[in-house]
Amino acid sequence: MTTAVATTTRTGHSLVPDTDFNMLAAFCADEYGLERAVADRVVDQALALVFVMGTTGEGASMAPSQQVDPGWHTLILHTDWYANWCEGSFGYFLHHQPNSKTRTGGLMTEVVQKIRAAGFEVDDQLWGTAAECNPPACCGDGPCC
């Protein structure tokens, strides 16, 4: 018996209606001084991260990269929207418990692996896991920066 494996991936953007995504990305761009194209990438990755955290129950062992963190903040700053999205997506409110000291290259690699394993596209440059982001040319996370 042969098992088919899906080769297509999904995006964080695909988890929400376009109108919601555009509202969140526009806020992220404005609030954090990002170009809109960058804010789109950041919010996309934040949605994928939070979805994986919520559906796996592994939120306490995962963290966003420094570059993705503004995306999660964007989500939680829209409290009513975020609470409803969490409830509808995985059945409970996922609290934000910041601990930036946990951001290490190893943790970011583990988080990226979990996001990929859940079938999501990963923007390695935002996670510090792209080849050009390895020390000494670090992308902003961990002790090398």
C-alpha positions as CSV (number, residue, x, y, z in Angstrom):
1,M,0.0,0.0,0.0
2,T,1.3,3.4,-0.9
3,T,0.6,6.5,1.1
4,A,0.3,9.8,-0.7
5,V,2.1,12.8,0.9
6,A,0.8,16.2,0.1
7,T,3.6,18.3,-1.5
8,T,1.8,21.6,-1.4
9,T,2.1,23.9,1.6
10,R,-0.3,26.4,3.1
11,T,0.3,29.9,4.3
12,G,-0.6,31.7,7.5
13,H,-2.5,34.1,5.3
14,S,-4.8,31.2,4.2
15,L,-6.1,30.8,7.8
16,V,-8.0,34.1,7.7
17,P,-10.2,36.0,5.2
18,D,-8.3,38.5,3.0
19,T,-10.1,41.4,4.7
20,D,-8.8,40.4,8.1
21,F,-5.3,39.7,6.8
22,N,-5.2,43.1,5.1
23,M,-6.4,44.8,8.3
24,L,-3.7,43.1,10.4
25,A,-0.9,43.6,7.9
26,A,-1.7,47.3,7.5
27,F,-1.7,47.8,11.2
28,C,1.6,45.9,11.6
29,A,3.2,48.0,8.9
30,D,2.0,51.3,10.5
31,E,2.6,50.3,14.1
32,Y,6.1,48.8,13.6
33,G,7.3,51.0,10.7
34,L,7.6,48.2,8.3
35,E,7.1,48.3,4.5
36,R,3.8,46.7,3.7
37,A,5.4,43.8,1.8
38,V,7.5,43.0,4.9
39,A,4.5,43.3,7.2
40,D,2.6,40.8,5.0
41,R,5.4,38.3,5.5
42,V,5.6,38.9,9.2
43,V,1.8,38.6,9.8
44,D,1.7,35.5,7.6
45,Q,4.4,33.8,9.7
46,A,2.8,34.9,13.0
47,L,-0.5,33.4,12.0
48,A,1.2,30.1,11.1
49,L,3.1,30.1,14.4
50,V,0.2,30.8,16.6
51,F,-2.0,28.3,14.8
52,V,0.7,25.6,15.3
53,M,1.1,26.6,18.9
54,G,-2.6,26.4,19.5
55,T,-3.3,23.2,17.6
56,T,-0.4,21.2,19.1
57,G,-0.6,22.5,22.6
58,E,3.1,23.3,22.5
59,G,2.8,27.0,22.9
60,A,4.9,27.1,26.1
61,S,7.9,25.5,24.3
62,M,7.7,27.7,21.2
63,A,8.5,31.4,20.6
64,P,8.6,33.8,17.7
65,S,11.8,35.1,16.3
66,Q,12.5,38.8,16.9
67,Q,11.3,39.5,13.3
68,V,8.0,37.6,13.7
69,D,7.2,38.9,17.2
70,P,5.6,42.1,15.9
71,G,3.2,40.0,13.9
72,W,2.0,38.1,17.1
73,H,1.7,41.5,18.9
74,T,-0.4,42.7,16.0
75,L,-2.7,39.7,16.5
76,I,-3.1,40.1,20.2
77,L,-3.5,43.9,20.0
78,H,-6.7,43.2,18.1
79,T,-8.1,41.4,21.2
80,D,-11.6,40.7,20.2
81,W,-10.5,39.5,16.7
82,Y,-7.7,37.4,18.3
83,A,-9.9,35.8,20.9
84,N,-12.5,34.9,18.3
85,W,-9.9,33.5,15.9
86,C,-8.2,31.4,18.6
87,E,-11.6,30.0,19.7
88,G,-12.6,29.2,16.1
89,S,-9.2,27.8,15.1
90,F,-8.3,25.6,18.0
91,G,-10.9,25.9,20.7
92,Y,-9.2,28.1,23.3
93,F,-7.5,31.5,23.9
94,L,-3.8,31.2,23.5
95,H,-2.1,33.6,25.9
96,H,1.0,35.5,25.0
97,Q,3.7,34.8,27.6
98,P,6.8,36.7,26.4
99,N,10.2,35.5,27.2
100,S,12.7,36.9,24.7
101,K,15.6,35.2,26.5
102,T,14.4,31.9,25.0
103,R,15.2,33.0,21.5
104,T,18.2,30.9,20.4
105,G,19.2,29.5,17.0
106,G,18.3,26.0,18.2
107,L,14.9,27.0,19.4
108,M,14.2,28.9,16.1
109,T,15.2,25.8,14.2
110,E,12.8,23.6,16.2
111,V,10.0,26.1,15.8
112,V,10.5,26.3,12.1
113,Q,10.5,22.4,11.9
114,K,7.2,22.3,13.7
115,I,5.7,24.9,11.4
116,R,6.9,23.0,8.4
117,A,5.7,19.7,9.8
118,A,2.2,21.3,10.1
119,G,2.3,22.0,6.4
120,F,3.1,25.7,6.4
121,E,5.5,27.6,4.2
122,V,8.3,29.1,6.2
123,D,10.1,32.4,5.5
124,D,13.5,31.4,6.7
125,Q,14.8,34.9,6.6
126,L,12.3,36.0,9.2
127,W,13.3,33.2,11.5
128,G,17.1,33.5,11.3
129,T,17.3,30.1,9.8
130,A,18.2,31.0,6.2
131,A,21.8,30.2,5.2
132,E,22.7,33.9,5.1
133,C,21.4,34.3,8.6
134,N,23.8,31.9,10.4
135,P,26.5,33.4,12.6
136,P,28.4,35.5,12.2
137,A,25.9,37.2,9.9
138,C,23.1,36.8,12.4
139,C,19.5,38.0,11.7
140,G,18.7,39.4,15.1
141,D,18.0,36.4,17.3
142,G,20.1,34.6,19.8
143,P,23.4,35.3,21.5
144,C,25.4,36.0,18.3
145,C,23.8,39.4,17.8
